[in-house]
Amino acid sequence: MSTTSPDVKSLPTVSTIIEKLPPMRTHYMLAIAASLGYMFDAFDTYMVSFALPSITKEWHLTPVFNGVLASAGMWGGFIAALVWGPLNDKFGRKFSFAGTVLGFSLVSGITAFAHNTTQFIAFRFIAGLFLGGMVPVVTSLVAEFIAAKHRGRFISVAPIFWPFGTFAAAIAAYFLIPRFGWRALFLAGVIPAFLAFFVIKKLPESPRWLGGKGRLKEAAAVLVRLGANPSEVAEIVPDKLAEAKVSVRTLLHPPYRKRFILTTSVLFFGYFGIRGFNLWLPSILAVEFKLSLAKTFAYTIMVGACAVLGKITAFSTIDKFGRRQLFYVGFGLCGLASLVFGLLREPLALALGACAISYTMEIGSAGCVVLPSELFPSQVRGTAASWTAASGNLASAVSPLVFGFFMARHLYYGIFITMAVFFWVAVIMVLTMGVETKGKALHDVGAS
């Protein structure tokens, strides 16, 4: 045994091979699919905010009940993140990616046929059961394909397309709602179903997940597809962490307990402001400031464009300056922008203020996406990312109700004070507990 031990130690593992591989065609296909997934998830999440002004008039709703409609999908998303994490770790990243996309696409189309608020809330809740699982599923999938020196950009490129989804929802609302009504917007939500079939037909399973399940031959085949030498992968052995038994309870013990507290806290405080603002912005402009639907959608298109610029900024700086700076610059400045925005009253100033919030907010949001994907072992990465997302989804479900409460009682500025405080709490959490992973392989931070 003693004579073979050094040879075993020198044999390649899934992780060591991945760290040698440059980006290839399959990597880019994966990045494209993940980006489209983000875009469609955002489209479906935020199209309800653009439909709300029309729904409010049709069903004569109060601001508080508007908050209930806006948050229905988020409550489903909270449950989804709890459920899809274990499913992701048990059945694989590919199955979960396709399942979440197909689910929310089909239910979105059904929502167009809701005849009352009860049906609408039920359909949005069911859609949320799929929407809330997609982002953490995709993030864990991408993280497991890419070498450390490329991982930051590959993970952060997909979130760039989240504001593209918001942007697309604003444009679709601008053209569809005035002509065909709000139901046409939800029918357009069926389009992402085609992505699910692409994922099933064209994308491979995560080699790290396969290796963690002991399916080394399948992992080797994927590695070859990613550009590895066939003779090298023929000798792969399990990663040390993949070979060890890792349960979900790992998240509650050092060193992952501190990381789990960090990720869940940051996403809760960050997403409270992000989702509350994005879901309520069209209603704030149309109801609070009495802008026309055409002008409201035009302004939100401007805001969506600035969100795209924010994500591009995050993508361009993440591997140069690291992960933590995304929170300091993004959420730190967004808190200030929120306090200023709450004092504005002129339409053009409102548009510019909303653009400033959107730009900085999306920089911080990019950090929220990357943070949980790099801190946990492969065997529980899906669960950790999903349960972290559940914290964000819980905040996303509560914040529209809180903001609706402020609107109903004409405590308009309370919305922006809350946003600023919550963003700054997230910054403090990263400052005091953050782990910088820039340029480090996953096994170097105990997350192989």
SVG drawing of the C-alpha trace seen along z (x, -y; Angstrom):
<svg xmlns="http://www.w3.org/2000/svg" viewBox="-63 -69 70 71">
<polyline fill="none" stroke="black" stroke-width="0.4" points="0.0,0.0 2.8,-2.4 4.3,-2.1 1.0,-3.0 0.0,-5.9 2.2,-8.6 0.9,-7.5 -2.7,-7.8 -2.0,-11.2 -0.5,-12.3 -3.4,-11.2 -5.7,-13.9 -9.1,-14.7 -12.1,-16.5 -11.1,-19.7 -7.4,-19.7 -8.3,-19.0 -10.9,-21.8 -8.4,-24.3 -6.2,-23.6 -8.9,-24.1 -9.3,-27.3 -12.8,-28.3 -14.1,-26.2 -17.2,-26.0 -19.2,-24.1 -18.2,-26.7 -19.6,-29.4 -22.8,-27.5 -23.3,-27.1 -22.8,-30.8 -25.3,-31.6 -27.9,-29.3 -27.3,-30.6 -27.6,-34.2 -30.9,-33.5 -32.1,-31.8 -31.4,-34.9 -33.1,-37.1 -36.3,-35.0 -36.4,-34.7 -36.3,-38.5 -38.8,-39.0 -41.3,-36.7 -40.5,-38.1 -41.0,-41.8 -43.7,-41.7 -46.2,-41.7 -44.9,-45.1 -45.6,-46.5 -49.0,-44.8 -50.0,-46.2 -51.2,-49.7 -53.6,-48.1 -54.7,-45.4 -55.3,-48.0 -57.7,-49.8 -59.5,-46.7 -60.0,-45.1 -60.0,-48.4 -57.2,-47.4 -55.7,-49.3 -51.9,-49.8 -51.8,-47.2 -53.5,-44.6 -51.2,-45.5 -48.4,-44.5 -50.1,-41.1 -50.3,-40.5 -46.7,-41.7 -45.4,-39.4 -47.4,-36.3 -44.7,-34.9 -42.0,-35.8 -43.7,-33.6 -43.6,-30.8 -40.0,-31.6 -39.2,-31.3 -40.5,-27.8 -38.9,-27.0 -35.4,-27.9 -35.8,-25.6 -37.0,-22.7 -34.9,-23.0 -31.6,-23.1 -31.8,-19.5 -33.3,-18.5 -30.4,-20.2 -27.9,-18.3 -29.7,-14.9 -30.8,-14.9 -28.3,-17.2 -27.8,-20.7 -29.1,-20.0 -32.4,-18.5 -33.0,-21.4 -32.2,-24.0 -34.6,-22.6 -37.3,-21.9 -37.4,-25.4 -37.4,-27.1 -40.1,-24.9 -42.3,-25.3 -42.4,-29.0 -42.8,-29.5 -45.9,-27.4 -47.5,-28.8 -46.9,-32.3 -49.0,-31.6 -51.8,-30.2 -51.8,-33.4 -53.1,-35.3 -56.4,-33.5 -56.9,-34.5 -60.4,-36.0 -60.0,-37.4 -57.4,-38.2 -57.6,-34.8 -56.7,-33.0 -54.0,-35.5 -52.4,-35.1 -52.6,-31.3 -50.9,-31.3 -48.2,-33.7 -47.5,-31.6 -47.1,-28.4 -44.9,-30.2 -42.8,-31.3 -42.3,-27.7 -40.1,-27.4 -38.8,-31.0 -37.2,-30.9 -35.2,-27.9 -33.6,-28.8 -31.0,-31.4 -29.2,-29.4 -29.4,-26.3 -27.8,-28.0 -25.2,-29.8 -24.0,-26.5 -23.9,-24.9 -21.7,-27.6 -19.3,-27.7 -18.6,-24.0 -17.4,-24.2 -14.9,-27.0 -11.3,-27.4 -10.7,-29.9 -9.0,-32.5 -12.1,-32.6 -14.8,-31.8 -15.7,-35.3 -16.5,-36.5 -18.3,-33.4 -20.5,-33.6 -21.1,-37.3 -21.8,-37.4 -25.2,-35.7 -26.5,-38.2 -25.8,-41.0 -28.9,-39.6 -31.1,-39.9 -31.7,-43.6 -32.0,-42.7 -35.0,-40.7 -36.4,-43.7 -35.7,-45.9 -37.4,-43.4 -40.5,-43.3 -40.7,-47.1 -40.5,-47.1 -43.0,-44.3 -45.4,-46.2 -44.9,-49.4 -46.1,-47.7 -48.5,-45.0 -50.5,-46.5 -51.8,-49.6 -52.9,-47.6 -53.9,-44.2 -54.1,-44.5 -52.0,-43.1 -52.9,-39.5 -50.8,-39.6 -47.7,-40.2 -48.2,-37.0 -48.8,-35.0 -45.4,-36.2 -44.0,-34.6 -44.3,-31.2 -41.4,-31.9 -38.7,-30.7 -40.0,-27.2 -37.8,-26.7 -34.7,-27.2 -35.6,-24.2 -35.5,-21.9 -32.1,-23.4 -30.7,-22.6 -31.9,-19.0 -30.5,-18.4 -27.3,-20.4 -25.8,-20.9 -23.7,-18.4 -24.1,-17.7 -21.7,-19.3 -18.5,-17.2 -18.0,-18.2 -21.5,-17.0 -20.9,-13.7 -17.6,-13.2 -19.2,-13.9 -21.8,-11.1 -19.0,-8.6 -19.9,-8.7 -16.3,-9.2 -16.7,-7.8 -19.5,-10.3 -17.5,-13.1 -14.5,-12.1 -16.6,-12.2 -17.8,-15.7 -14.2,-16.8 -13.1,-15.6 -16.0,-17.6 -14.6,-20.6 -11.2,-20.2 -9.4,-17.8 -6.9,-15.2 -8.7,-11.8 -5.6,-9.9 -5.4,-12.2 -9.1,-11.9 -8.9,-8.1 -7.0,-8.1 -9.1,-10.5 -9.8,-9.8 -12.4,-11.4 -11.6,-14.8 -10.8,-14.6 -13.8,-16.7 -16.0,-14.9 -14.9,-11.6 -15.8,-12.7 -19.4,-12.4 -20.9,-15.9 -24.4,-16.5 -26.6,-19.5 -25.7,-19.8 -22.3,-20.9 -23.8,-24.4 -24.4,-24.7 -20.8,-23.9 -17.5,-25.8 -16.2,-27.1 -19.4,-27.0 -21.8,-28.3 -20.2,-31.7 -20.4,-31.7 -24.0,-30.6 -24.9,-33.4 -23.1,-35.8 -24.7,-34.8 -28.3,-34.5 -28.0,-37.9 -26.6,-39.7 -29.2,-38.4 -32.0,-39.2 -31.0,-42.8 -29.9,-43.4 -33.0,-41.8 -35.4,-43.6 -34.5,-46.9 -33.8,-45.5 -37.1,-43.6 -39.2,-46.1 -38.0,-49.0 -38.2,-47.2 -41.7,-45.8 -43.1,-49.1 -41.3,-51.6 -44.0,-51.5 -46.8,-52.0 -44.9,-54.8 -44.5,-56.7 -48.1,-56.0 -49.9,-56.3 -47.9,-58.6 -46.8,-61.0 -49.8,-60.5 -47.6,-59.8 -49.2,-58.3 -48.6,-54.6 -46.6,-55.5 -44.3,-57.8 -44.1,-55.3 -43.0,-52.6 -40.6,-54.9 -38.9,-55.9 -38.7,-52.2 -37.0,-51.4 -34.4,-54.0 -34.0,-52.5 -33.6,-49.0 -30.9,-50.3 -29.0,-51.7 -29.4,-48.3 -27.7,-46.7 -24.8,-49.1 -24.5,-48.3 -24.2,-44.6 -21.6,-45.3 -19.6,-47.3 -19.7,-44.5 -18.6,-42.0 -15.7,-44.2 -14.4,-44.7 -15.0,-41.5 -11.8,-39.7 -9.7,-42.8 -10.9,-44.2 -12.6,-41.2 -16.0,-40.3 -16.3,-42.5 -15.9,-45.8 -19.2,-45.0 -21.0,-45.5 -19.1,-48.5 -19.5,-50.4 -23.0,-49.0 -25.0,-48.9 -23.0,-51.6 -23.8,-54.2 -27.3,-52.9 -28.2,-53.7 -27.2,-57.4 -29.1,-57.4 -32.2,-56.0 -32.3,-58.8 -31.9,-61.4 -34.5,-59.8 -37.1,-60.0 -36.9,-63.8 -37.3,-64.3 -40.6,-65.4 -39.9,-66.6 -40.5,-63.9 -37.0,-64.1 -35.3,-64.2 -37.2,-61.1 -36.1,-59.3 -32.4,-60.3 -32.7,-59.3 -34.2,-56.0 -31.4,-55.4 -28.8,-56.1 -30.5,-53.7 -30.7,-51.0 -27.1,-51.3 -25.6,-51.0 -28.1,-48.5 -27.3,-46.1 -23.6,-46.2 -24.4,-45.1 -26.9,-42.5 -24.0,-40.9 -22.2,-40.4 -25.2,-38.6 -25.2,-36.2 -21.5,-35.3 -21.1,-35.2 -22.9,-31.9 -21.6,-30.0 -17.9,-30.0 -18.0,-29.3 -19.5,-25.8 -18.5,-22.2 -19.9,-20.7 -22.1,-18.2 -24.1,-20.9 -23.4,-23.8 -26.9,-23.6 -28.6,-23.5 -26.4,-26.3 -27.0,-28.5 -30.8,-27.8 -31.3,-28.2 -29.3,-31.4 -31.6,-32.5 -34.6,-31.5 -33.5,-34.3 -33.5,-36.7 -36.8,-35.5 -38.3,-35.9 -37.2,-39.5 -38.5,-39.9 -41.9,-38.6 -42.1,-40.9 -40.8,-44.1 -43.6,-44.7 -46.0,-44.4 -44.0,-46.8 -43.7,-49.3 -47.4,-49.0 -48.1,-49.8 -45.9,-52.9 -47.8,-53.9 -51.2,-53.4 -50.4,-55.7 -48.6,-58.3 -45.3,-57.6 -43.5,-57.7 -40.1,-58.6 -40.2,-55.6 -39.6,-53.3 -36.2,-54.9 -35.1,-55.2 -35.7,-51.4 -33.8,-50.8 -30.8,-52.8 -30.6,-51.2 -31.0,-47.6 -28.3,-48.2 -25.9,-49.5 -26.5,-46.6 -25.5,-44.3 -22.3,-46.3 -21.4,-46.0 -22.0,-42.2 -19.6,-41.9 -17.1,-44.2 -17.0,-42.2 -17.5,-38.6 -16.8,-38.6 -14.4,-36.0 -12.5,-37.3 -12.3,-34.5 -10.8,-36.4 -8.3,-34.2 -8.7,-31.3 -9.6,-27.7 -12.7,-26.3 -10.6,-23.7 -8.4,-26.5 -11.4,-28.0 -12.7,-24.6 -15.4,-24.6 -14.2,-22.1"/>
</svg>
